[in-house]
Every structure is written in structure tokens, then in C-alpha cells.
Amino acid sequence: MNTYIVKKILLFLVACFETFFMLFFIGSMLASSAFYYIIRIITWPFRFLQNLYFKVAGKKKKSLYFDGKAVR
């Protein structure tokens, strides 16, 4: 078999391999961001009611990053 043909076949296989993984990672990123927005849409009534409760009760929201005990 001619080496030119072998090189072309190997190049084609490498290109197929790279294309598959590129599409796989792009798809995984799209799925991840879609999952984030789906969760945001599903949980909006809970967040709305929670924010309304905090506003009516006059309570401050608890920080996710600061517990209020540590001195900065």
C-alpha cells in the first residue's frame, strides 16, 4: 500500500477523533448551562416567596460566604 494513502487515512482518523471530542465537550458545556437555567426556572417560585418573606419580615438574608462570626 502506498504510504501517501496510509498517511491520508491516519490524518482522517485523527481528524474524526478530534472532531468527536470537540463536539462532545461543546455538548457537555451546553448541557451544563441548560441544566443551570432549568433549575433556575423550576425554583423561581420558592426564591420569590423567600425574598418576599425576608422583605415582609424585615430579616436579612444569610450570606453564603460569610457566617458573621469571623472578624475580617
All heavy atoms as a GROMACS GRO file, in nm:
protein
  609
    1MET      N    1   0.084  -0.118   0.000
    1MET     CA    2   0.000   0.000   0.000
    1MET      C    3   0.089   0.124   0.000
    1MET      O    4   0.193   0.129   0.064
    1MET     CB    5  -0.088  -0.003   0.124
    1MET     CG    6  -0.212   0.081   0.111
    1MET     SD    7  -0.311   0.068   0.261
    1MET     CE    8  -0.469   0.044   0.189
    2ASN      N    9   0.043   0.220  -0.070
    2ASN     CA   10   0.120   0.344  -0.082
    2ASN      C   11   0.121   0.419   0.052
    2ASN      O   12   0.020   0.427   0.121
    2ASN     CB   13   0.056   0.430  -0.192
    2ASN     CG   14   0.147   0.540  -0.236
    2ASN    OD1   15   0.248   0.566  -0.173
    2ASN    ND2   16   0.110   0.607  -0.344
    3THR      N   17   0.235   0.476   0.092
    3THR     CA   18   0.243   0.550   0.219
    3THR      C   19   0.158   0.676   0.216
    3THR      O   20   0.110   0.721   0.321
    3THR     CB   21   0.389   0.587   0.250
    3THR    OG1   22   0.442   0.665   0.143
    3THR    CG2   23   0.473   0.463   0.270
    4TYR      N   24   0.138   0.732   0.099
    4TYR     CA   25   0.054   0.851   0.086
    4TYR      C   26  -0.090   0.820   0.130
    4TYR      O   27  -0.152   0.897   0.202
    4TYR     CB   28   0.057   0.901  -0.059
    4TYR     CG   29  -0.031   1.020  -0.085
    4TYR    CD1   30   0.007   1.147  -0.043
    4TYR    CD2   31  -0.152   1.006  -0.151
    4TYR    CE1   32  -0.074   1.257  -0.066
    4TYR    CE2   33  -0.234   1.114  -0.175
    4TYR     CZ   34  -0.194   1.240  -0.132
    4TYR     OH   35  -0.275   1.348  -0.156
    5ILE      N   36  -0.140   0.706   0.088
    5ILE     CA   37  -0.276   0.666   0.124
    5ILE      C   38  -0.286   0.637   0.274
    5ILE      O   39  -0.382   0.675   0.340
    5ILE     CB   40  -0.318   0.542   0.041
    5ILE    CG1   41  -0.324   0.577  -0.108
    5ILE    CG2   42  -0.452   0.489   0.089
    5ILE    CD1   43  -0.344   0.460  -0.199
    6VAL      N   44  -0.185   0.573   0.330
    6VAL     CA   45  -0.183   0.544   0.473
    6VAL      C   46  -0.183   0.674   0.554
    6VAL      O   47  -0.257   0.688   0.652
    6VAL     CB   48  -0.061   0.456   0.509
    6VAL    CG1   49  -0.047   0.441   0.660
    6VAL    CG2   50  -0.072   0.321   0.442
    7LYS      N   51  -0.100   0.771   0.510
    7LYS     CA   52  -0.097   0.900   0.580
    7LYS      C   53  -0.233   0.969   0.574
    7LYS      O   54  -0.277   1.028   0.672
    7LYS     CB   55   0.011   0.990   0.520
    7LYS     CG   56   0.152   0.950   0.557
    7LYS     CD   57   0.252   1.045   0.495
    7LYS     CE   58   0.394   1.003   0.528
    7LYS     NZ   59   0.494   1.090   0.466
    8LYS      N   60  -0.297   0.965   0.459
    8LYS     CA   61  -0.428   1.029   0.445
    8LYS      C   62  -0.533   0.960   0.533
    8LYS      O   63  -0.617   1.026   0.594
    8LYS     CB   64  -0.475   1.027   0.298
    8LYS     CG   65  -0.401   1.121   0.208
    8LYS     CD   66  -0.433   1.264   0.248
    8LYS     CE   67  -0.360   1.361   0.156
    8LYS     NZ   68  -0.382   1.500   0.193
    9ILE      N   69  -0.528   0.828   0.543
    9ILE     CA   70  -0.623   0.755   0.627
    9ILE      C   71  -0.600   0.789   0.775
    9ILE      O   72  -0.695   0.815   0.849
    9ILE     CB   73  -0.611   0.603   0.602
    9ILE    CG1   74  -0.662   0.568   0.462
    9ILE    CG2   75  -0.687   0.524   0.708
    9ILE    CD1   76  -0.636   0.426   0.420
   10LEU      N   77  -0.474   0.792   0.818
   10LEU     CA   78  -0.443   0.827   0.956
   10LEU      C   79  -0.484   0.971   0.988
   10LEU      O   80  -0.538   0.999   1.095
   10LEU     CB   81  -0.294   0.806   0.985
   10LEU     CG   82  -0.247   0.661   0.990
   10LEU    CD1   83  -0.096   0.656   1.005
   10LEU    CD2   84  -0.314   0.588   1.105
   11LEU      N   85  -0.458   1.062   0.895
   11LEU     CA   86  -0.498   1.200   0.914
   11LEU      C   87  -0.650   1.211   0.928
   11LEU      O   88  -0.700   1.284   1.013
   11LEU     CB   89  -0.448   1.285   0.797
   11LEU     CG   90  -0.477   1.435   0.805
   11LEU    CD1   91  -0.401   1.497   0.924
   11LEU    CD2   92  -0.437   1.504   0.677
   12PHE      N   93  -0.722   1.137   0.847
   12PHE     CA   94  -0.867   1.136   0.854
   12PHE      C   95  -0.916   1.081   0.988
   12PHE      O   96  -1.007   1.136   1.050
   12PHE     CB   97  -0.925   1.053   0.738
   12PHE     CG   98  -1.074   1.043   0.741
   12PHE    CD1   99  -1.152   1.152   0.705
   12PHE    CD2  100  -1.136   0.926   0.781
   12PHE    CE1  101  -1.290   1.143   0.708
   12PHE    CE2  102  -1.273   0.916   0.785
   12PHE     CZ  103  -1.351   1.025   0.749
   13LEU      N  104  -0.853   0.974   1.036
   13LEU     CA  105  -0.892   0.917   1.165
   13LEU      C  106  -0.864   1.014   1.281
   13LEU      O  107  -0.946   1.027   1.372
   13LEU     CB  108  -0.819   0.784   1.188
   13LEU     CG  109  -0.860   0.669   1.096
   13LEU    CD1  110  -0.772   0.548   1.122
   13LEU    CD2  111  -1.006   0.634   1.116
   14VAL      N  112  -0.751   1.081   1.277
   14VAL     CA  113  -0.718   1.179   1.381
   14VAL      C  114  -0.818   1.295   1.377
   14VAL      O  115  -0.865   1.342   1.480
   14VAL     CB  116  -0.573   1.229   1.366
   14VAL    CG1  117  -0.546   1.349   1.454
   14VAL    CG2  118  -0.476   1.117   1.398
   15ALA      N  119  -0.852   1.340   1.256
   15ALA     CA  120  -0.949   1.449   1.243
   15ALA      C  121  -1.086   1.407   1.296
   15ALA      O  122  -1.153   1.486   1.364
   15ALA     CB  123  -0.959   1.492   1.097
   16CYS      N  124  -1.128   1.285   1.270
   16CYS     CA  125  -1.255   1.234   1.322
   16CYS      C  126  -1.252   1.226   1.474
   16CYS      O  127  -1.348   1.264   1.542
   16CYS     CB  128  -1.286   1.096   1.264
   16CYS     SG  129  -1.332   1.101   1.092
   17PHE      N  130  -1.141   1.180   1.529
   17PHE     CA  131  -1.124   1.169   1.674
   17PHE      C  132  -1.133   1.306   1.740
   17PHE      O  133  -1.206   1.326   1.838
   17PHE     CB  134  -0.988   1.104   1.702
   17PHE     CG  135  -0.956   1.087   1.847
   17PHE    CD1  136  -1.010   0.982   1.920
   17PHE    CD2  137  -0.869   1.175   1.910
   17PHE    CE1  138  -0.980   0.965   2.053
   17PHE    CE2  139  -0.837   1.159   2.044
   17PHE     CZ  140  -0.893   1.054   2.116
   18GLU      N  141  -1.060   1.405   1.686
   18GLU     CA  142  -1.062   1.539   1.743
   18GLU      C  143  -1.199   1.604   1.729
   18GLU      O  144  -1.245   1.673   1.820
   18GLU     CB  145  -0.955   1.625   1.676
   18GLU     CG  146  -0.814   1.586   1.714
   18GLU     CD  147  -0.710   1.677   1.651
   18GLU    OE1  148  -0.749   1.770   1.576
   18GLU    OE2  149  -0.592   1.656   1.678
   19THR      N  150  -1.264   1.583   1.617
   19THR     CA  151  -1.397   1.641   1.596
   19THR      C  152  -1.497   1.583   1.694
   19THR      O  153  -1.579   1.655   1.751
   19THR     CB  154  -1.444   1.615   1.452
   19THR    OG1  155  -1.348   1.669   1.361
   19THR    CG2  156  -1.578   1.679   1.426
   20PHE      N  157  -1.491   1.452   1.716
   20PHE     CA  158  -1.582   1.388   1.810
   20PHE      C  159  -1.567   1.447   1.949
   20PHE      O  160  -1.666   1.484   2.014
   20PHE     CB  161  -1.557   1.237   1.814
   20PHE     CG  162  -1.628   1.169   1.928
   20PHE    CD1  163  -1.765   1.145   1.921
   20PHE    CD2  164  -1.559   1.131   2.042
   20PHE    CE1  165  -1.831   1.083   2.026
   20PHE    CE2  166  -1.625   1.070   2.148
   20PHE     CZ  167  -1.762   1.045   2.139
   21PHE      N  168  -1.443   1.460   1.998
   21PHE     CA  169  -1.423   1.512   2.133
   21PHE      C  170  -1.454   1.660   2.143
   21PHE      O  171  -1.504   1.707   2.246
   21PHE     CB  172  -1.282   1.480   2.185
   21PHE     CG  173  -1.273   1.341   2.238
   21PHE    CD1  174  -1.215   1.240   2.163
   21PHE    CD2  175  -1.328   1.309   2.361
   21PHE    CE1  176  -1.209   1.111   2.210
   21PHE    CE2  177  -1.322   1.180   2.410
   21PHE     CZ  178  -1.263   1.081   2.335
   22MET      N  179  -1.427   1.735   2.037
   22MET     CA  180  -1.464   1.877   2.039
   22MET      C  181  -1.615   1.891   2.051
   22MET      O  182  -1.665   1.967   2.135
   22MET     CB  183  -1.416   1.946   1.911
   22MET     CG  184  -1.453   2.092   1.906
   22MET     SD  185  -1.415   2.169   1.748
   22MET     CE  186  -1.529   2.084   1.641
   23LEU      N  187  -1.690   1.815   1.973
   23LEU     CA  188  -1.836   1.821   1.981
   23LEU      C  189  -1.887   1.769   2.115
   23LEU      O  190  -1.985   1.820   2.170
   23LEU     CB  191  -1.898   1.742   1.866
   23LEU     CG  192  -1.875   1.801   1.726
   23LEU    CD1  193  -1.929   1.706   1.621
   23LEU    CD2  194  -1.938   1.938   1.715
   24PHE      N  195  -1.821   1.667   2.168
   24PHE     CA  196  -1.860   1.614   2.298
   24PHE      C  197  -1.847   1.719   2.408
   24PHE      O  198  -1.936   1.738   2.489
   24PHE     CB  199  -1.775   1.491   2.331
   24PHE     CG  200  -1.798   1.438   2.469
   24PHE    CD1  201  -1.910   1.362   2.497
   24PHE    CD2  202  -1.708   1.466   2.572
   24PHE    CE1  203  -1.932   1.312   2.625
   24PHE    CE2  204  -1.729   1.417   2.700
   24PHE     CZ  205  -1.842   1.340   2.726
   25PHE      N  206  -1.732   1.790   2.411
   25PHE     CA  207  -1.711   1.890   2.516
   25PHE      C  208  -1.800   2.012   2.496
   25PHE      O  209  -1.849   2.070   2.594
   25PHE     CB  210  -1.563   1.929   2.524
   25PHE     CG  211  -1.479   1.821   2.586
   25PHE    CD1  212  -1.377   1.762   2.515
   25PHE    CD2  213  -1.503   1.779   2.715
   25PHE    CE1  214  -1.300   1.662   2.571
   25PHE    CE2  215  -1.427   1.679   2.773
   25PHE     CZ  216  -1.325   1.620   2.701
   26ILE      N  217  -1.824   2.052   2.372
   26ILE     CA  218  -1.918   2.163   2.349
   26ILE      C  219  -2.057   2.121   2.394
   26ILE      O  220  -2.128   2.198   2.459
   26ILE     CB  221  -1.916   2.204   2.200
   26ILE    CG1  222  -1.786   2.274   2.166
   26ILE    CG2  223  -2.035   2.294   2.168
   26ILE    CD1  224  -1.766   2.301   2.019
   27GLY      N  225  -2.097   1.999   2.363
   27GLY     CA  226  -2.227   1.950   2.407
   27GLY      C  227  -2.239   1.941   2.557
   27GLY      O  228  -2.344   1.974   2.614
   28SER      N  229  -2.132   1.900   2.624
   28SER     CA  230  -2.138   1.891   2.770
   28SER      C  231  -2.149   2.030   2.832
   28SER      O  232  -2.220   2.048   2.932
   28SER     CB  233  -2.017   1.816   2.825
   28SER     OG  234  -1.899   1.889   2.802
   29MET      N  235  -2.083   2.129   2.774
   29MET     CA  236  -2.095   2.265   2.825
   29MET      C  237  -2.237   2.318   2.804
   29MET      O  238  -2.295   2.382   2.893
   29MET     CB  239  -1.994   2.358   2.757
   29MET     CG  240  -1.853   2.338   2.806
   29MET     SD  241  -1.739   2.464   2.747
   29MET     CE  242  -1.739   2.431   2.572
   30LEU      N  243  -2.295   2.292   2.688
   30LEU     CA  244  -2.432   2.336   2.662
   30LEU      C  245  -2.530   2.267   2.755
   30LEU      O  246  -2.623   2.330   2.807
   30LEU     CB  247  -2.469   2.310   2.516
   30LEU     CG  248  -2.399   2.397   2.413
   30LEU    CD1  249  -2.434   2.350   2.272
   30LEU    CD2  250  -2.438   2.542   2.432
   31ALA      N  251  -2.510   2.139   2.779
   31ALA     CA  252  -2.600   2.066   2.869
   31ALA      C  253  -2.587   2.119   3.012
   31ALA      O  254  -2.688   2.133   3.082
   31ALA     CB  255  -2.566   1.917   2.865
   32SER      N  256  -2.466   2.151   3.053
   32SER     CA  257  -2.446   2.204   3.187
   32SER      C  258  -2.515   2.339   3.204
   32SER      O  259  -2.584   2.362   3.305
   32SER     CB  260  -2.296   2.219   3.214
   32SER     OG  261  -2.274   2.281   3.336
   33SER      N  262  -2.500   2.428   3.107
   33SER     CA  263  -2.564   2.559   3.120
   33SER      C  264  -2.716   2.546   3.108
   33SER      O  265  -2.790   2.616   3.178
   33SER     CB  266  -2.510   2.658   3.016
   33SER     OG  267  -2.533   2.610   2.887
   34ALA      N  268  -2.764   2.455   3.024
   34ALA     CA  269  -2.909   2.435   3.014
   34ALA      C  270  -2.964   2.382   3.146
   34ALA      O  271  -3.072   2.424   3.190
   34ALA     CB  272  -2.939   2.338   2.900
   35PHE      N  273  -2.891   2.291   3.210
   35PHE     CA  274  -2.935   2.238   3.339
   35PHE      C  275  -2.943   2.350   3.443
   35PHE      O  276  -3.038   2.356   3.521
   35PHE     CB  277  -2.838   2.129   3.385
   35PHE     CG  278  -2.873   2.066   3.516
   35PHE    CD1  279  -2.980   1.978   3.524
   35PHE    CD2  280  -2.801   2.094   3.630
   35PHE    CE1  281  -3.014   1.920   3.645
   35PHE    CE2  282  -2.834   2.037   3.751
   35PHE     CZ  283  -2.940   1.949   3.758
   36TYR      N  284  -2.845   2.440   3.442
   36TYR     CA  285  -2.847   2.553   3.536
   36TYR      C  286  -2.973   2.637   3.517
   36TYR      O  287  -3.041   2.672   3.614
   36TYR     CB  288  -2.723   2.639   3.516
   36TYR     CG  289  -2.728   2.771   3.588
   36TYR    CD1  290  -2.705   2.778   3.725
   36TYR    CD2  291  -2.758   2.889   3.521
   36TYR    CE1  292  -2.709   2.897   3.792
   36TYR    CE2  293  -2.764   3.009   3.588
   36TYR     CZ  294  -2.740   3.013   3.724
   36TYR     OH  295  -2.746   3.132   3.790
   37TYR      N  296  -3.006   2.671   3.392
   37TYR     CA  297  -3.123   2.756   3.368
   37TYR      C  298  -3.254   2.682   3.395
   37TYR      O  299  -3.351   2.742   3.440
   37TYR     CB  300  -3.120   2.812   3.226
   37TYR     CG  301  -3.016   2.921   3.213
   37TYR    CD1  302  -2.901   2.903   3.138
   37TYR    CD2  303  -3.032   3.042   3.282
   37TYR    CE1  304  -2.806   3.003   3.129
   37TYR    CE2  305  -2.937   3.141   3.274
   37TYR     CZ  306  -2.825   3.122   3.196
   37TYR     OH  307  -2.731   3.220   3.189
   38ILE      N  308  -3.258   2.553   3.371
   38ILE     CA  309  -3.379   2.474   3.403
   38ILE      C  310  -3.403   2.477   3.553
   38ILE      O  311  -3.516   2.497   3.599
   38ILE     CB  312  -3.365   2.330   3.349
   38ILE    CG1  313  -3.376   2.331   3.196
   38ILE    CG2  314  -3.470   2.240   3.410
   38ILE    CD1  315  -3.338   2.201   3.132
   39ILE      N  316  -3.297   2.459   3.632
   39ILE     CA  317  -3.311   2.464   3.778
   39ILE      C  318  -3.356   2.604   3.822
   39ILE      O  319  -3.442   2.617   3.910
   39ILE     CB  320  -3.178   2.426   3.847
   39ILE    CG1  321  -3.144   2.279   3.819
   39ILE    CG2  322  -3.185   2.452   3.997
   39ILE    CD1  323  -3.248   2.181   3.869
   40ARG      N  324  -3.302   2.708   3.761
   40ARG     CA  325  -3.344   2.844   3.796
   40ARG      C  326  -3.492   2.866   3.766
   40ARG      O  327  -3.562   2.929   3.844
   40ARG     CB  328  -3.260   2.947   3.718
   40ARG     CG  329  -3.116   2.952   3.754
   40ARG     CD  330  -3.090   3.022   3.882
   40ARG     NE  331  -3.120   3.163   3.872
   40ARG     CZ  332  -3.109   3.249   3.972
   40ARG    NH1  333  -3.067   3.207   4.088
   40ARG    NH2  334  -3.139   3.375   3.956
   41ILE      N  335  -3.540   2.814   3.654
   41ILE     CA  336  -3.680   2.832   3.617
   41ILE      C  337  -3.771   2.753   3.711
   41ILE      O  338  -3.875   2.801   3.755
   41ILE     CB  339  -3.701   2.790   3.470
   41ILE    CG1  340  -3.634   2.892   3.378
   41ILE    CG2  341  -3.849   2.777   3.437
   41ILE    CD1  342  -3.622   2.846   3.234
   42ILE      N  343  -3.730   2.632   3.744
   42ILE     CA  344  -3.814   2.547   3.830
   42ILE      C  345  -3.823   2.605   3.971
   42ILE      O  346  -3.929   2.600   4.034
   42ILE     CB  347  -3.758   2.403   3.833
   42ILE    CG1  348  -3.781   2.336   3.697
   42ILE    CG2  349  -3.823   2.321   3.943
   42ILE    CD1  350  -3.712   2.203   3.683
   43THR      N  351  -3.714   2.661   4.021
   43THR     CA  352  -3.712   2.706   4.161
   43THR      C  353  -3.749   2.853   4.178
   43THR      O  354  -3.743   2.904   4.290
   43THR     CB  355  -3.572   2.683   4.222
   43THR    OG1  356  -3.476   2.758   4.148
   43THR    CG2  357  -3.536   2.536   4.224
   44TRP      N  358  -3.792   2.923   4.072
   44TRP     CA  359  -3.821   3.065   4.090
   44TRP      C  360  -3.935   3.092   4.187
   44TRP      O  361  -3.927   3.190   4.261
   44TRP     CB  362  -3.845   3.135   3.955
   44TRP     CG  363  -3.981   3.117   3.897
   44TRP    CD1  364  -4.019   3.026   3.804
   44TRP    CD2  365  -4.100   3.192   3.929
   44TRP    NE1  366  -4.151   3.038   3.777
   44TRP    CE2  367  -4.204   3.139   3.852
   44TRP    CE3  368  -4.127   3.298   4.016
   44TRP    CZ2  369  -4.333   3.189   3.859
   44TRP    CZ3  370  -4.256   3.346   4.023
   44TRP    CH2  371  -4.357   3.293   3.944
   45PRO      N  372  -4.042   3.010   4.196
   45PRO     CA  373  -4.146   3.044   4.295
   45PRO      C  374  -4.092   3.039   4.438
   45PRO      O  375  -4.126   3.125   4.520
   45PRO     CB  376  -4.253   2.936   4.274
   45PRO     CG  377  -4.228   2.882   4.139
   45PRO     CD  378  -4.082   2.895   4.116
   46PHE      N  379  -4.010   2.941   4.468
   46PHE     CA  380  -3.951   2.931   4.601
   46PHE      C  381  -3.865   3.052   4.632
   46PHE      O  382  -3.875   3.111   4.740
   46PHE     CB  383  -3.869   2.802   4.614
   46PHE     CG  384  -3.792   2.794   4.741
   46PHE    CD1  385  -3.856   2.764   4.860
   46PHE    CD2  386  -3.655   2.817   4.743
   46PHE    CE1  387  -3.785   2.758   4.980
   46PHE    CE2  388  -3.584   2.811   4.861
   46PHE     CZ  389  -3.649   2.781   4.980
   47ARG      N  390  -3.780   3.092   4.539
   47ARG     CA  391  -3.694   3.208   4.562
   47ARG      C  392  -3.777   3.335   4.574
   47ARG      O  393  -3.748   3.421   4.658
   47ARG     CB  394  -3.592   3.221   4.448
   47ARG     CG  395  -3.484   3.114   4.454
   47ARG     CD  396  -3.379   3.130   4.347
   47ARG     NE  397  -3.430   3.086   4.216
   47ARG     CZ  398  -3.454   3.167   4.115
   47ARG    NH1  399  -3.431   3.295   4.124
   47ARG    NH2  400  -3.501   3.120   4.001
   48PHE      N  401  -3.882   3.348   4.494
   48PHE     CA  402  -3.968   3.466   4.501
   48PHE      C  403  -4.036   3.475   4.638
   48PHE      O  404  -4.036   3.580   4.702
   48PHE     CB  405  -4.073   3.459   4.390
   48PHE     CG  406  -4.174   3.569   4.396
   48PHE    CD1  407  -4.141   3.697   4.354
   48PHE    CD2  408  -4.301   3.545   4.445
   48PHE    CE1  409  -4.235   3.799   4.360
   48PHE    CE2  410  -4.395   3.646   4.452
   48PHE     CZ  411  -4.362   3.774   4.410
   49LEU      N  412  -4.092   3.364   4.684
   49LEU     CA  413  -4.158   3.364   4.814
   49LEU      C  414  -4.059   3.387   4.928
   49LEU      O  415  -4.091   3.455   5.027
   49LEU     CB  416  -4.234   3.233   4.835
   49LEU     CG  417  -4.355   3.213   4.744
   49LEU    CD1  418  -4.412   3.073   4.763
   49LEU    CD2  419  -4.460   3.318   4.770
   50GLN      N  420  -3.942   3.331   4.917
   50GLN     CA  421  -3.839   3.351   5.019
   50GLN      C  422  -3.799   3.498   5.027
   50GLN      O  423  -3.789   3.555   5.137
   50GLN     CB  424  -3.718   3.263   4.988
   50GLN     CG  425  -3.615   3.262   5.097
   50GLN     CD  426  -3.497   3.173   5.062
   50GLN    OE1  427  -3.459   3.167   4.945
   50GLN    NE2  428  -3.440   3.106   5.159
   51ASN      N  429  -3.776   3.560   4.912
   51ASN     CA  430  -3.740   3.702   4.910
   51ASN      C  431  -3.854   3.788   4.963
   51ASN      O  432  -3.832   3.886   5.034
   51ASN     CB  433  -3.701   3.746   4.769
   51ASN     CG  434  -3.572   3.685   4.724
   51ASN    OD1  435  -3.488   3.647   4.806
   51ASN    ND2  436  -3.554   3.673   4.594
   52LEU      N  437  -3.978   3.752   4.930
   52LEU     CA  438  -4.094   3.825   4.980
   52LEU      C  439  -4.103   3.813   5.132
   52LEU      O  440  -4.129   3.912   5.202
   52LEU     CB  441  -4.222   3.771   4.914
   52LEU     CG  442  -4.350   3.846   4.942
   52LEU    CD1  443  -4.344   3.985   4.880
   52LEU    CD2  444  -4.468   3.769   4.885
   53TYR      N  445  -4.081   3.693   5.184
   53TYR     CA  446  -4.083   3.672   5.329
   53TYR      C  447  -3.975   3.757   5.398
   53TYR      O  448  -4.001   3.822   5.500
   53TYR     CB  449  -4.063   3.524   5.363
   53TYR     CG  450  -4.036   3.499   5.508
   53TYR    CD1  451  -4.139   3.507   5.601
   53TYR    CD2  452  -3.908   3.470   5.553
   53TYR    CE1  453  -4.114   3.486   5.737
   53TYR    CE2  454  -3.882   3.448   5.687
   53TYR     CZ  455  -3.986   3.457   5.778
   53TYR     OH  456  -3.961   3.436   5.911
   54PHE      N  457  -3.855   3.757   5.342
   54PHE     CA  458  -3.747   3.835   5.402
   54PHE      C  459  -3.781   3.985   5.400
   54PHE      O  460  -3.752   4.058   5.494
   54PHE     CB  461  -3.615   3.811   5.330
   54PHE     CG  462  -3.552   3.678   5.362
   54PHE    CD1  463  -3.488   3.604   5.264
   54PHE    CD2  464  -3.555   3.628   5.490
   54PHE    CE1  465  -3.429   3.484   5.294
   54PHE    CE2  466  -3.496   3.507   5.523
   54PHE     CZ  467  -3.434   3.434   5.424
   55LYS      N  468  -3.844   4.029   5.291
   55LYS     CA  469  -3.880   4.170   5.281
   55LYS      C  470  -3.989   4.205   5.381
   55LYS      O  471  -3.982   4.308   5.448
   55LYS     CB  472  -3.925   4.202   5.138
   55LYS     CG  473  -3.937   4.350   5.110
   55LYS     CD  474  -3.966   4.375   4.964
   55LYS     CE  475  -3.839   4.356   4.883
   55LYS     NZ  476  -3.853   4.397   4.744
   56VAL      N  477  -4.092   4.121   5.394
   56VAL     CA  478  -4.204   4.149   5.484
   56VAL      C  479  -4.160   4.136   5.629
   56VAL      O  480  -4.196   4.218   5.714
   56VAL     CB  481  -4.322   4.054   5.452
   56VAL    CG1  482  -4.429   4.062   5.560
   56VAL    CG2  483  -4.380   4.086   5.316
   57ALA      N  484  -4.083   4.034   5.661
   57ALA     CA  485  -4.040   4.010   5.798
   57ALA      C  486  -3.927   4.102   5.840
   57ALA      O  487  -3.897   4.113   5.959
   57ALA     CB  488  -3.998   3.864   5.814
   58GLY      N  489  -3.863   4.166   5.744
   58GLY     CA  490  -3.754   4.257   5.775
   58GLY      C  491  -3.625   4.186   5.813
   58GLY      O  492  -3.538   4.244   5.876
   59LYS      N  493  -3.614   4.061   5.776
   59LYS     CA  494  -3.492   3.986   5.807
   59LYS      C  495  -3.391   4.002   5.695
   59LYS      O  496  -3.427   4.016   5.578
   59LYS     CB  497  -3.525   3.837   5.825
   59LYS     CG  498  -3.611   3.807   5.945
   59LYS     CD  499  -3.628   3.658   5.961
   59LYS     CE  500  -3.710   3.628   6.086
   59LYS     NZ  501  -3.724   3.484   6.106
   60LYS      N  502  -3.265   3.995   5.734
   60LYS     CA  503  -3.160   3.999   5.633
   60LYS      C  504  -3.134   3.858   5.583
   60LYS      O  505  -3.144   3.762   5.659
   60LYS     CB  506  -3.032   4.058   5.691
   60LYS     CG  507  -3.038   4.206   5.715
   60LYS     CD  508  -2.901   4.256   5.757
   60LYS     CE  509  -2.904   4.406   5.770
   60LYS     NZ  510  -2.774   4.458   5.810
   61LYS      N  511  -3.097   3.849   5.458
   61LYS     CA  512  -3.060   3.718   5.402
   61LYS      C  513  -2.927   3.674   5.463
   61LYS      O  514  -2.839   3.756   5.487
   61LYS     CB  515  -3.044   3.727   5.251
   61LYS     CG  516  -3.171   3.744   5.175
   61LYS     CD  517  -3.138   3.739   5.027
   61LYS     CE  518  -3.261   3.771   4.946
   61LYS     NZ  519  -3.230   3.768   4.803
   62LYS      N  520  -2.914   3.545   5.484
   62LYS     CA  521  -2.787   3.491   5.531
   62LYS      C  522  -2.690   3.481   5.414
   62LYS      O  523  -2.726   3.434   5.306
   62LYS     CB  524  -2.808   3.352   5.592
   62LYS     CG  525  -2.884   3.354   5.721
   62LYS     CD  526  -2.896   3.215   5.778
   62LYS     CE  527  -2.973   3.216   5.908
   62LYS     NZ  528  -2.991   3.081   5.962
   63SER      N  529  -2.570   3.525   5.439
   63SER     CA  530  -2.469   3.519   5.335
   63SER      C  531  -2.421   3.376   5.317
   63SER      O  532  -2.404   3.301   5.414
   63SER     CB  533  -2.351   3.609   5.371
   63SER     OG  534  -2.248   3.594   5.277
   64LEU      N  535  -2.397   3.339   5.194
   64LEU     CA  536  -2.343   3.206   5.166
   64LEU      C  537  -2.195   3.198   5.200
   64LEU      O  538  -2.141   3.092   5.223
   64LEU     CB  539  -2.361   3.171   5.019
   64LEU     CG  540  -2.504   3.149   4.970
   64LEU    CD1  541  -2.504   3.132   4.820
   64LEU    CD2  542  -2.563   3.027   5.037
   65TYR      N  543  -2.127   3.314   5.202
   65TYR     CA  544  -1.982   3.314   5.212
   65TYR      C  545  -1.931   3.366   5.345
   65TYR      O  546  -1.815   3.351   5.378
   65TYR     CB  547  -1.923   3.398   5.099
   65TYR     CG  548  -1.975   3.358   4.965
   65TYR    CD1  549  -2.065   3.438   4.896
   65TYR    CD2  550  -1.937   3.237   4.908
   65TYR    CE1  551  -2.115   3.399   4.774
   65TYR    CE2  552  -1.987   3.196   4.785
   65TYR     CZ  553  -2.075   3.279   4.719
   65TYR     OH  554  -2.124   3.241   4.598
   66PHE      N  555  -2.016   3.433   5.425
   66PHE     CA  556  -1.970   3.496   5.547
   66PHE      C  557  -2.067   3.458   5.659
   66PHE      O  558  -2.186   3.482   5.648
   66PHE     CB  559  -1.965   3.646   5.528
   66PHE     CG  560  -1.915   3.721   5.648
   66PHE    CD1  561  -1.786   3.702   5.694
   66PHE    CD2  562  -1.997   3.809   5.716
   66PHE    CE1  563  -1.739   3.771   5.805
   66PHE    CE2  564  -1.950   3.878   5.826
   66PHE     CZ  565  -1.822   3.859   5.871
   67ASP      N  566  -2.015   3.400   5.766
   67ASP     CA  567  -2.103   3.350   5.872
   67ASP      C  568  -2.132   3.454   5.979
   67ASP      O  569  -2.212   3.429   6.070
   67ASP     CB  570  -2.047   3.222   5.934
   67ASP     CG  571  -1.911   3.246   5.999
   67ASP    OD1  572  -1.860   3.360   5.996
   67ASP    OD2  573  -1.855   3.148   6.053
   68GLY      N  574  -2.067   3.571   5.973
   68GLY     CA  575  -2.095   3.677   6.068
   68GLY      C  576  -2.014   3.665   6.197
   68GLY      O  577  -2.015   3.756   6.277
   69LYS      N  578  -1.949   3.555   6.220
   69LYS     CA  579  -1.873   3.533   6.344
   69LYS      C  580  -1.725   3.570   6.326
   69LYS      O  581  -1.662   3.617   6.418
   69LYS     CB  582  -1.884   3.388   6.388
   69LYS     CG  583  -2.026   3.347   6.423
   69LYS     CD  584  -2.033   3.199   6.454
   69LYS     CE  585  -2.177   3.156   6.473
   69LYS     NZ  586  -2.191   3.012   6.484
   70ALA      N  587  -1.674   3.545   6.209
   70ALA     CA  588  -1.532   3.570   6.185
   70ALA      C  589  -1.508   3.720   6.170
   70ALA      O  590  -1.590   3.793   6.115
   70ALA     CB  591  -1.488   3.497   6.058
   71VAL      N  592  -1.394   3.764   6.220
   71VAL     CA  593  -1.356   3.904   6.209
   71VAL      C  594  -1.265   3.917   6.089
   71VAL      O  595  -1.167   3.844   6.075
   71VAL     CB  596  -1.284   3.953   6.336
   71VAL    CG1  597  -1.240   4.096   6.320
   71VAL    CG2  598  -1.375   3.936   6.457
   72ARG      N  599  -1.297   4.012   6.004
   72ARG     CA  600  -1.214   4.030   5.884
   72ARG      C  601  -1.101   4.124   5.911
   72ARG      O  602  -1.108   4.217   5.982
   72ARG     CB  603  -1.298   4.083   5.769
   72ARG     CG  604  -1.393   3.981   5.717
   72ARG     CD  605  -1.467   4.033   5.600
   72ARG     NE  606  -1.559   3.927   5.554
   72ARG     CZ  607  -1.607   3.924   5.434
   72ARG    NH1  608  -1.579   4.015   5.346
   72ARG    NH2  609  -1.687   3.828   5.399
   0.00000   0.00000   0.00000
